[in-house]
Amino acid sequence: MGHDVVQLTGDAGAHNPGAVGVSATLLHYAWVLFVPGVIGLVHLVRRKGVVLANVAGAVTVLGLINFSSLMISDFFDIVLFQTLPVAQAEKLMQDAAQPAMVAAWQLPGMIGSFLGLVLVAVAYARAGRAGWWFPAGVLAGIVVWLFGAGAWNMVLGLGGPVILLVVYGFVGVSLIRMPDAEWSPAPAVEPSPARA
């Protein structure tokens, strides 16, 4: 996460490690708990959008796993800023953003999560499982959240995840209430009496 981590937690996080730790833990589990939901949504896309759903689902799951793992850097961030001068801690955090970490962990985590969540919602809506409000709401939630976090606007920074919670929560409740028969990919075919 490089320089962004330094700005988002950094010295301020060192003065409130409990809040940073709770935040990092909640974010970790938020990303992890998206995975079963994404798998469920992809499973229910059967006719229109199957290829999109499968590709987006794979990208999203990998992205969510990578993004979740990045939350651990907040705990190192706290210790660095508690034990070292600010300039030295910032340099260590920036130096840790090696090309392999950025290319193999950070970018797939962020792009896979954000773009993937939108594309899975598009595939789900395209299959007729939800209205187009679903991908629009997901996109709006991600844009509001990223803009709010980048602008240090707490209302928008928290508002985006609330939008995501509402739209994915609504679809999630519909999945929980779904009868077992809808989860089956196709009805069982009974052999005809002539073939038996």
C-alpha positions in Angstrom: 0.0 0.0 0.0 3.1 2.1 0.1 2.7 5.8 0.7 -1.1 5.6 1.0 -0.7 3.4 4.1 1.6 6.0 5.7 -0.9 8.7 5.0 -3.9 6.7 6.2 -2.5 5.3 9.4 1.0 6.4 10.0 1.8 8.6 12.9 -1.9 9.1 13.7 -2.3 5.3 13.9 0.6 5.0 16.4 -1.3 7.3 18.8 -4.5 5.2 18.5 -3.4 1.6 17.9 -6.6 0.1 19.2 -8.7 1.9 16.6 -6.3 1.0 13.8 -6.2 -2.6 14.9 -10.0 -2.9 15.1 -10.3 -1.1 11.7 -7.7 -3.4 10.0 -9.4 -6.5 11.5 -12.9 -5.5 10.5 -11.7 -4.7 6.9 -9.9 -8.0 6.8 -13.1 -10.0 7.6 -15.2 -7.7 5.4 -13.2 -8.7 2.4 -13.0 -12.4 3.4 -16.7 -12.6 4.0 -17.4 -11.3 0.5 -15.9 -14.5 -0.9 -18.8 -16.9 -0.2 -21.3 -14.3 -1.4 -19.4 -13.9 -4.7 -19.2 -17.6 -5.2 -23.0 -17.9 -4.5 -23.8 -15.1 -7.0 -21.6 -16.7 -9.7 -23.2 -20.1 -9.1 -26.7 -18.6 -9.8 -25.7 -17.1 -13.2 -26.9 -19.8 -15.6 -27.7 -18.5 -19.1 -26.8 -14.9 -19.9 -23.5 -13.7 -18.6 -22.0 -17.1 -17.6 -18.5 -16.4 -19.0 -18.5 -12.9 -17.5 -19.7 -14.2 -14.1 -17.0 -17.0 -14.0 -14.1 -14.7 -15.1 -15.3 -11.9 -12.8 -15.8 -14.3 -10.0 -12.3 -15.8 -10.2 -10.8 -12.3 -10.4 -12.9 -11.1 -7.5 -12.1 -14.0 -5.2 -8.3 -13.6 -5.9 -8.6 -9.9 -5.5 -10.5 -10.2 -2.2 -8.0 -12.6 -0.8 -5.1 -10.4 -1.7 -6.8 -7.2 -0.5 -7.6 -8.9 2.8 -4.0 -9.8 3.3 -2.9 -6.2 2.9 -4.6 -5.2 6.1 -1.8 -6.8 8.1 0.5 -3.9 7.1 -1.5 -1.6 9.4 -0.2 -3.6 12.4 3.4 -3.1 11.2 2.6 0.5 10.5 1.6 1.1 14.1 4.8 -0.5 15.5 7.1 1.4 13.1 5.6 4.8 14.0 5.6 3.9 17.8 9.3 3.0 17.8 11.0 5.1 15.1 11.1 8.8 14.2 8.3 9.7 11.7 10.7 10.3 8.8 12.4 6.9 9.3 9.1 5.1 9.7 7.8 6.7 6.5 10.9 5.7 4.6 10.6 2.1 5.7 7.0 1.9 4.7 7.7 3.4 1.3 10.8 1.2 0.8 8.6 -1.9 1.6 6.5 -1.1 -1.4 8.7 -3.3 -3.6 7.6 -3.8 -7.2 6.8 -7.5 -6.6 4.5 -6.5 -3.6 2.8 -3.8 -5.6 2.4 -5.9 -8.8 1.6 -9.2 -7.2 -0.4 -8.2 -4.1 -1.6 -4.6 -4.0 -2.8 -4.1 -7.6 -4.5 -7.5 -8.0 -6.0 -7.0 -4.6 -7.4 -3.5 -5.3 -8.3 -4.0 -9.0 -9.6 -7.5 -8.5 -11.8 -6.5 -5.6 -13.2 -3.2 -6.8 -13.6 -4.0 -10.5 -14.5 -7.7 -9.8 -17.3 -6.8 -7.4 -18.9 -4.5 -10.0 -18.5 -7.1 -12.8 -20.0 -9.9 -10.7 -23.0 -7.6 -10.0 -23.2 -6.8 -13.7 -23.3 -10.5 -14.6 -25.9 -11.2 -11.9 -28.1 -8.4 -13.2 -27.6 -9.4 -16.8 -28.7 -12.9 -15.9 -32.0 -11.4 -14.7 -31.3 -12.3 -11.0 -31.4 -8.6 -9.8 -32.2 -5.3 -11.3 -29.6 -3.0 -12.8 -29.8 -1.0 -9.5 -27.4 -3.8 -8.1 -24.3 -3.1 -10.2 -25.1 0.7 -10.2 -25.2 0.6 -6.4 -22.0 -1.4 -6.1 -20.2 1.0 -8.4 -21.6 4.0 -6.5 -20.5 2.5 -3.2 -17.0 1.9 -4.4 -16.6 5.3 -6.0 -18.0 7.1 -3.0 -15.8 5.1 -0.6 -12.6 5.7 -2.7 -13.3 9.4 -3.2 -14.1 9.8 0.5 -11.0 8.0 1.6 -8.8 9.9 -0.8 -10.3 13.3 0.2 -10.2 12.4 3.9 -13.9 12.9 4.1 -15.2 10.7 6.9 -18.8 10.9 5.8 -18.1 9.7 2.3 -15.4 7.3 3.5 -17.9 5.6 5.6 -20.9 6.2 3.3 -19.4 4.1 0.5 -19.2 0.9 2.6 -22.7 1.5 3.9 -23.9 1.7 0.2 -22.1 -1.6 -0.5 -23.6 -3.2 2.7 -27.1 -2.2 1.6 -26.9 -3.4 -2.0 -25.0 -6.6 -1.3 -27.0 -7.1 1.9 -30.3 -6.9 0.0 -29.1 -9.5 -2.6 -27.5 -11.6 0.2 -30.8 -11.7 2.1 -32.6 -12.8 -1.1 -30.0 -15.6 -1.4 -30.6 -16.8 2.1 -34.3 -16.9 1.5 -34.0 -18.7 -1.8 -35.6 -22.2 -1.9 -33.2 -25.1 -2.4 -34.6 -25.9 -5.8 -33.2 -22.5 -7.2 -29.7 -23.5 -6.1 -29.7 -26.5 -8.4 -28.1 -25.8 -11.8 -30.8 -27.7 -13.7 -33.7 -29.9 -12.9 -33.0 -33.6 -12.6 -33.8 -35.5 -15.9 -35.8 -38.6 -15.4 -35.2 -41.4 -17.9 -38.1 -42.0 -20.2 -40.0 -45.2 -19.9 -38.9 -46.3 -23.4 -35.2 -46.1 -22.3 -35.7 -47.8 -18.9 
